[in-house]
Amino acid sequence: MSKLENLKQSLAEAMSIDKFTFSHAFGDDVIEVPKQDIIPVLRHLKDGRRFDFLMDVCGVDYPKRSRRFDVVYHLFSSKDASRLRIKCQLGEGEEIVSATSVWQGADWFEREAYDMFGIVFSGHPNLRKILTHHQFVGHPLRKDYEADAQQHCTSVLPIHFQNEPGVDGSVLNDKYVALNIGPSHPAMHGTLRLMLELDGETIVRANPEIGYLHRCFEKMAETHPYNQVIPYTDRLNYCSAPMNNIGYCKAVERLLGVEIPPKAQAMRVVLAELSRVIDHIIAVGTGGVDLGALSAFFHLFTYREKVYTLFEKLCGSRLTVAMTRVGGMAQDVPDGWWDDVLIFCREMREEIDEISRLMLDNKIFIKRTEGVCPVTATEAVQWGYTGPLLRACGVNLDLRKSSPYYGYDALNFDVPVGTKGDIYDRYLVRVEEMKQSIRIVEQICKNPPGGDFTIRDKGIVLPEKKDVYGNIEGLMNHFMLVIKGLRPPAGEVYDATEAANGELGFYLISDGSANPYRLKVRPPCFAIYQSFPSVVKGSMIADAIATVASMNLIAGELDR
């Protein structure tokens, strides 16, 4: 019996499923349920730890349909790595019950769906805008909202707290000091605003405000052909840009039903692991700076620049590389590149040991981070933590192991796991992950696979220049693909990779045209940052700054 049949039988034993629709397409199990049944269904699926993670909640707009919106829930089981998509149809002006009573992590995802589509979640403790500003009129991801209709903000909201049930956020308590930090503040990493209410230096309430870097990436994806979306993905987590390229292309390839060649898989893994290293360099280095440890920052950024030099030699770009293509890679590796990567790995291994001595073995650093703002494993799962922060809480979950792709199951590496979930464990996990990434890269570079770097499907991949300029068939293939565009079959997939900050998911809907009908990004630090007010409550203000750094919030993927 299939997993979907098992689910159907289990649900049938608990409730009436006459109006449920069960389907399986492109490897995804999907259940469509009436809106009034959504909370009982979600509770049933969560009980017994069948699906312990709510990875995402999002909306989809079908303006020509009588019931205009789909509300989509993406569930994940850490027990067997299975996934399930739950969908509810909702008419204009209708409401659906909030899932925050089942998972705390539904909070910001539902607020985003409310902001982008106007979908109302009844019972939500704090249903208000999250990515657009308070003067914004309309809902950007509705199909009838023009992509170039910009609205500028001319005022700033005063300090407010509306993130706690039963608390009037517009009223500040005279007993406490209200403090605004950011967004133009180095400790808040540029585009984050943090509002605090303090009793001395102890945090009574905290309220993060995001959206200062909101580019509406998902709207741009709807207005561009599939391949032209790739450079936009670079700007999500720009600290590890190739990982975004890879995740997006992997989702499109799954919809197309194609498998890329072994050499392309190896190139993607090497790019991804090098990106993981430099992303963790950002987290560890800037985290040290926020605590006063400047030397480690300079040491680490020397090696980050060396990775950029490897990227530049590979494709000509450093920060935003756009090297990945649907179907493989843009070009082959240059002569000697694998050897250059191996030289870097030998140097980086020594540098990681030095950083461990400078920071992780430093008594001052240990006292400032050990036992500070811990998160339990149960809390982490409730909020939807993934990646290093989840593993720091003691949960051994890594998609490279649980749902291996691109040959990760054939590579020898370990998954570092913490115990306390505090700031120190977060850095410890990241430093150990850098060592494991070096192990992975060395295994591939010592014996890289041969063959082609891309598939040769004329309907997917552009022909090489020599064919375009040298024969009429190559010229016509190029012309047709550019004019007609890449056209995956109608359908939808959710595909995820283990990015530097955790699960990077792409929910892709195709209507058979040259542009994605809907592209929803599930950014890892979006779920993590929503827990910030509860994590720092009762701690010191300096600990809040340390916590922001340890979460490694990247505004490009947080806001999109």
C-alpha positions, 0 to 999 in steps of 0.5 A, spaced: 500 500 500 502 506 498 503 512 503 498 516 500 493 510 501 495 509 508 494 516 509 487 516 506 485 510 510 488 513 516 484 519 515 478 515 513 478 512 520 478 519 524 473 523 520 469 523 514 473 524 507 467 524 502 469 531 500 477 530 500 481 529 493 487 525 493 492 525 488 499 523 486 503 527 481 511 529 479 512 525 486 508 529 490 502 526 495 497 532 495 490 532 499 485 537 497 480 538 503 474 543 504 476 549 508 472 547 515 476 541 515 483 544 515 485 544 522 482 537 524 486 534 518 492 538 520 492 535 527 491 528 525 497 528 521 501 531 526 499 527 532 503 520 532 509 524 529 506 522 522 508 529 520 511 533 525 514 539 521 509 545 517 514 547 512 510 552 509 503 555 508 502 559 502 497 562 497 495 561 490 491 566 486 486 563 480 482 569 478 478 566 473 475 560 478 469 561 482 473 560 489 479 564 487 485 562 492 488 556 494 491 555 501 497 550 501 500 547 507 507 543 506 508 538 511 514 534 512 516 528 516 522 527 520 521 520 521 521 517 514 523 524 510 516 524 506 512 530 504 505 531 503 501 537 500 494 540 503 490 544 499 484 548 501 480 552 496 477 559 498 473 564 495 474 572 495 472 574 502 472 568 505 476 566 511 480 560 513 482 558 521 489 559 523 494 553 523 497 557 529 494 553 534 497 546 531 504 549 529 507 556 532 511 556 525 504 558 521 505 565 524 509 569 519 507 564 513 500 566 514 501 573 515 505 573 508 499 570 505 495 575 508 499 581 506 501 578 499 494 575 497 489 578 502 487 571 505 484 572 512 486 567 517 481 567 523 484 566 530 491 568 528 494 572 534 497 578 530 494 578 522 497 584 519 502 586 514 509 583 514 513 584 507 509 590 505 509 597 508 503 600 512 501 605 507 501 599 501 494 598 498 493 592 495 496 585 495 502 584 490 501 577 488 494 577 486 494 576 478 491 583 477 496 587 481 501 589 476 508 587 477 511 595 476 506 598 480 510 601 486 508 604 492 513 608 496 513 609 504 513 616 506 512 615 514 515 610 519 511 607 524 512 608 531 515 603 536 509 598 537 508 591 540 503 586 537 506 580 537 503 577 543 496 575 544 492 579 549 497 585 549 495 592 546 501 593 542 500 600 541 500 602 548 507 602 551 508 601 558 511 607 562 515 602 567 519 600 561 524 603 556 522 603 549 528 602 544 529 602 537 534 598 533 535 598 526 534 598 520 540 602 519 544 599 524 550 595 524 548 590 529 542 589 525 545 587 519 543 592 515 535 591 513 532 589 520 528 593 525 528 591 532 523 594 537 524 592 544 521 594 551 526 594 556 526 593 564 534 595 565 537 591 560 532 585 560 528 584 554 520 584 556 518 584 549 521 584 542 518 585 536 522 584 529 520 588 523 522 586 516 520 588 509 526 593 508 529 589 502 522 586 499 523 586 492 517 581 491 522 576 487 516 571 486 512 576 482 518 577 478 518 570 477 511 570 474 513 575 469 520 572 466 521 566 462 524 560 466 531 561 465 531 568 466 529 567 473 536 564 475 539 570 476 534 573 480 535 567 485 542 569 486 539 575 490 536 571 495 541 568 500 547 572 496 552 569 501 551 563 498 548 564 491 550 558 487 545 554 492 539 558 490 541 557 483 541 549 484 535 549 488 531 552 483 533 549 477 532 542 481 525 544 482 524 545 474 528 539 472 523 535 477 517 538 473 520 536 466 522 529 469 529 530 467 536 528 470 542 531 469 549 528 467 553 526 473 559 531 471 553 536 472 551 533 479 558 533 481 559 541 479 553 542 483 555 539 489 562 542 489 559 549 488 554 548 494 559 545 499 564 551 497 558 556 498 556 552 505 563 554 507 563 561 505 556 562 508 558 559 515 564 564 514 559 570 514 555 567 520 561 565 524 565 571 522 560 577 523 557 573 529 564 574 532 564 581 530 557 583 534 561 580 540 567 584 539 572 579 536 574 582 530 580 578 528 577 572 526 573 576 521 579 578 518 582 571 518 575 568 515 574 573 510 581 572 507 578 565 505 572 567 503 575 571 497 579 565 495 572 561 494 570 567 490 576 567 486 575 560 484 568 562 482 571 567 478 575 562 474 569 558 473 564 562 470 567 570 471 563 572 476 564 572 484 558 574 488 552 572 484 554 567 479 548 564 475 552 558 473 547 553 474 542 552 468 536 548 467 539 541 465 546 542 467 551 547 468 552 553 463 559 551 461 565 546 463 570 547 468 576 550 466 583 546 466 586 545 473 580 548 476 579 541 480 586 541 483 585 549 485 579 547 489 583 541 492 589 546 494 584 551 497 581 545 501 588 544 504 588 551 506 581 551 509 582 545 513 588 549 517 584 555 517 578 552 520 582 549 526 585 556 527 578 559 528 576 554 533 582 556 537 581 563 536 573 563 538 570 556 540 576 555 545 576 562 547 573 563 554 570 570 553 567 567 547 564 561 551 562 565 557 558 570 552 555 564 548 554 558 552 547 557 555 545 564 552 538 564 549 537 556 548 532 553 544 529 546 545 528 541 540 521 541 541 520 548 540 525 548 534 520 543 530 514 547 532 517 554 529 519 550 523 527 550 524 531 547 519 539 547 518 544 548 523 540 551 528 535 545 528 541 541 529 544 545 534 538 543 538 539 536 538 535 534 532 539 530 527 536 532 520 539 534 514 536 533 507 543 530 504 542 524 508 534 524 509 533 525 502 539 525 498 540 528 491 546 529 486 550 523 489 550 525 496 548 518 499 555 515 496 559 520 499 562 520 506 561 525 511 558 526 518 552 531 520 554 535 526 549 535 532 549 539 538 545 538 545 543 545 548 540 549 542 544 555 545 548 560 541 555 556 542 552 550 539 550 554 533 557 556 532 560 549 534 555 546 529 557 551 523 564 550 524 564 542 524 559 543 518 565 547 514 570 541 516 564 536 513 563 540 507 571 540 505 571 532 506 565 532 501 569 537 496 575 533 496 572 526 495 569 529 488 575 533 486 580 527 487 575 523 482 571 528 478 566 524 473 567 525 466 562 526 460 558 532 459 556 538 463 549 538 461 543 534 457 543 535 450 535 536 449 533 541 444 527 543 447 531 545 454 538 547 453 541 552 448 546 549 443 553 551 444 555 557 440 559 553 435 553 550 433 549 556 433 554 559 428 556 553 424 550 550 422 543 552 420 540 546 425 543 549 431 541 556 429 534 554 428 534 550 435 537 557 438 532 561 435 526 556 437 528 556 444 529 563 445 522 565 442 518 559 445 521 559 451 522 553 456 515 550 457 515 544 462 508 541 463 502 543 467 503 541 474 506 543 480 512 540 485 515 542 491 522 541 491 527 542 497 535 542 498 539 543 504 542 550 503 547 553 508 541 556 513 536 550 512 531 547 508 530 552 501 524 550 498 521 552 491 513 550 490 513 551 483 506 551 479 506 551 471 500 552 467 504 550 460 506 557 458 514 559 458 513 563 465 512 560 472 505 561 474 507 561 481 514 560 484 513 560 492 520 560 496 520 557 502 526 561 505 530 557 511 531 563 516 524 566 515 521 560 519 527 561 524 526 569 525 519 569 527 521 565 533 526 571 535 521 575 540 520 568 544 527 566 544 530 573 547 524 574 552 527 575 559 535 575 556 539 581 556 539 586 550 546 584 548 544 577 548 539 579 543 544 582 538 548 575 539 542 571 537 540 575 531 548 574 529 547 566 530 541 566 526 545 568 520 539 572 517 540 574 510 535 579 508 535 577 501 532 570 502 528 573 509 524 578 505 525 576 498 
